[in-house]
Amino acid sequence: MIKLLFFARLREALQTGSETLDFSPELDSVAAIIELLQARGGIWGELFADDQTVLVAVNQEMCDLETSVKEGDEVAFFPPVTGG
């Protein structure tokens, strides 16, 4: 299993803070997980359509799209942070 976490406006828009995915060889990177989420369409497709619209951490470490994911990992998605 891979645990997905969604924070801030992502959690609000998706109406969920977390979910789990069954691990498979096809879900071996952050990019592959984002593609899966985009393929759901609707609000999922909108929020994950542009790679720059989310920040990602794997096991509480910020990462890029090429980061590998394995069984038992936690993948967290955050909206970009803006200052004021």
C-alpha positions, 0 to 999 in steps of 0.5 A: 500500500501507498498512503496519499495525503492531501493538504490545504486547498487540495484537501478541501477541493478533493473532499478528502485528506488521505487515501491508500493505493495498492502498490504495483510496479506501474506506480513506482514514481511520483510522476506515475501517481500523479498520472493516475490521479490526473486520469480520474478526470474532473477536479482530480484532473484539474488539480493535478494537470500541471506539474507545477500546481503541487508540491510533493513529499515522500516520507516527509522529504520534499521531492521531485517527480522522478522520485521513486515510490515503494510499498509502504511509502507515504506521499503527501501533496501540497499546493504551492506556498505563496508569501505575502 
